[in-house]
Amino acid sequence: MQAEFKENDFELSGKDILADHADFASEPIWKDILYRFYKRKINIVCLSVILFVIFMAIVGPYLSGRTYEAQIIEHQNLAPRVQGLEKLGIFDGSEKIHYSNGTSAKVNKYRARDDLSNVYYWFGTDVLGRDIFTRVWMGARISLYIAFVAVIIDIAFGLTYGLVSGFVGGAIDSVMQRTVEIINGIPNLIIVTLLIIALKPGLFTITLALMLTGWIGMSRIARAQALRIKEMEYLLASRSLGARAVRLIFVEILPNTIGQIITNMMFSIPNAIFTEAFLAFIGLGVPLPMASLGSLIADAFKSLTTHPYMISFPVGVLVLLMLSFNILADGLRDAFDPTMKER
Amino acid sequence: MAKYIAKRSALAVATLIAIILLLFLLLELMPGSPFNIDKVPFDTRAMIMEHYGLDRPVMERFAKYLANMLKGDFGISYSLSKKTPITALLAIRLPVSIRLGVQAVLLGTIFGLALGMAAAIWHGKAMDTIATVVSVLGVSLPSYVFALTLSYFAGFRFQLAPMLYQASSPIYSSVLPTISLSMFTIATVARFTRTELLEILGSDYMLFAESKGISGAALFFRHALRNALIPIITVLAPLIVALMTGSLVVERIFSIPGIGSLLVSAIQANDYNVIIALSFIYSAMYIFIMLVLDILYGIIDPRIRITKEGE
C-alpha cells in the first residue's frame, strides 16, 4: 500500500528564483544581466576598487601639495609617515634596514633631524627626494589612460575590421584575414619594442604601439560573430527590405554581438595596462620625470633591499588594477552569458 | 593533411620574411647611433662607418644582411661587449634562457595539472577555492610582481633560496626565477584542467564507464583525464608568449645571463645589431612553435584542418 503524500512533503525547488520574478512579467535582457552581475559580490568590490583608483588618479596628485617632479634632495629616502596613524606605531616614518648578514636595525629619519619633525610623506620619498604618493597617482593616470586607449582601439579598429571582414566575405575577407595572420605571427613584444626604439619613447609612441597590435583579438571575435549572424533569417528580411551593408553591419549585427564585445573589451584593458607596465619596466616607458606605475617599479627596484616601501606602493596599485579589471571581466562574461562560464 | 602543413609552413616563411624586412627597415630608421656622433671627429666617424660597411648603399647592405642572417651570422655587438660576434654571445646565453623556459613549463604543467585535478575532485570545497584564487592571481598579475615579491621575501629576507643567479649552481639558484616564470602556466593549466574535467566528470559516457564497473583511479585517469587534456593545445599559444615576455623581466630581476636580459641591456645601450638579432631569434622561435602547435592541432582536431583547407 502506497503512503499518502501530505501537503508539506514536497518543497518547491528554485524558490529563490521565483521570488525574484514574483509577478512573472518578462524582464528586459539588460535587467537580467545586471541582476546576474550584482549577484556576484566580488564584482561590486572590484568595481569599487576601480572607481577608487580613478578617483585617486584625478585628485590624488593634488592632495599632498607636492608635485610629481619636485626633487628635495634633503628629503631623500624617507619612509612613509601619516598623520594620526603614526600614533599607532605604523606609518610613523621609521623603517627597518635589513643587512645581508641577517641582522636588522630600526631607524627613523624624521626624528633624527629637527627640520623634519613636521614633514609628512604618506608613501615616503624616493632616492631623489620626490613624493611617492603624488608619483603613484600620476602613474595610475597613465595606466588608466592606457585602459581608455585600449577600449577606443578595440572599437575603432578591431570591431569594425572584424565585422566588415566577416560580413563582406569572399576575396576581401581572405586578404584581410591573411593580413591578420601575418601581423599575429610576429610576436607582439617584438613589434612594440622595435617601434618604440625607432620612434622616441613616450605616451604617443606607446599609444601607437598598442594601436598596431591591440585590435587583433577583438577583430577575430567580431568576425566570428558576423559570420554566425550573417546567415540568420532576420538579416535576410532586413536585406530584402532594402537595407544597405552599413545598416546591416552596425544596426542589425552589432547589437546582437554586444555581450561578447563588451566582455572582450574588458579583457583587453588589463592586457594593455600590462603591456605598458612591462615596457616601462624594461626602460621603454614614458620619459623622465613623468612616472608610470611600471617606471616607478623599475626605479624602486634598484632600492628593493634597502627601502622596500618604495616599490610596494606602485606594485600595490598595479596589482589592485590588474586584479580588479580581470575579475570584473570574468564577472561580466558570466553575466552576459551564463553558459560561457570559465571557458 | 600534407596540403594543410604545406599551407601553414608557407605562411610561416612569409611571416619570417616580413619580419626580416621590418627589422632591416627599422635598423635604417633608428635614431641615434652607438658611435655617439657628436663627439667623434668627422674623419674618425667616416673611418668607423667604412670599417663596419655602413657607407654602402641600402640595397647592397640589405643583400649582405639577408645572406648573413641565413648563414646564422648576426654581425657583431657595437657597444655592449665590443667586437664580440653576436653568435658567440648567443651561444652562451641562449641555452640558459631555454633551460629556464623548459624548467618553468615543466614546473607549471605539473603543478597546474595537480591543482586543476584536485579542484575538480573536491569541487566546491576548500581545494577548489584555493585553485580558483591561484589561477586568478596567476592569470592577472605580470610575472615581475611574483619575481619581485619572491626576490625580496624568499631571496633577501628569509634567505630560502639564492636571490641572484650563480653560474656555479645553475639549478639551485634558478629556483625563484623558475617559480615566478611558471605562475602563469600553473594558473592557465589549472583553470583549463578544472573546467574540462568538471565537464567530463558530469558527462554521460563517464556514467556509462562507471556503470560498466570501472572505478577509482582507472576511471579518473584513463577515461576522464585523458579526454580532458586533448584540447590543452588551445591554451599553449598564450603560454609561450607569456614565457617570452616574462623571460625579459625575470632574467633582469634575478640577473640571469640569458637572452632576455641581453635584450633589455641592448635596448638601454642602443646596441642595434644585438636588438635586431634577438628580435629575429625571438620571432623565429615564436613562429616555429606556433607552426608546430597548429600542425598538432590539425592532427588532433580534423575540423580545423578541413576549414582551413576549404578557405
Interface residues (C-beta under 8 A of the other chain):
Chain A: H98 S100 G102 S174 Q177 R178 E181 I182 G185 I186 P187 N188 L189 I190 T193 L194 L195 I197 A198 K200 P270 F274 A277 F278 F281 I282 G283 L284 I297 F301 L304 T305 P308 I311 V315 L318 V319 M322 L323 F325 N326 I327 D330 E342 R343
Chain B: L11 A12 A14 T15 A18 I19 L22 L23 L26 L29 M30 P31 V136 L137 V139 S140 L141 P142 Y144 V145 L148 S151 Y152 F156 R157 Q159 R191 R194 T195 V241 M244 T245 L248 V249 R252 I253 L263 V264 I267 Q268 N270 I275 S279 Y282 S283 Y286 I287 M290 E311
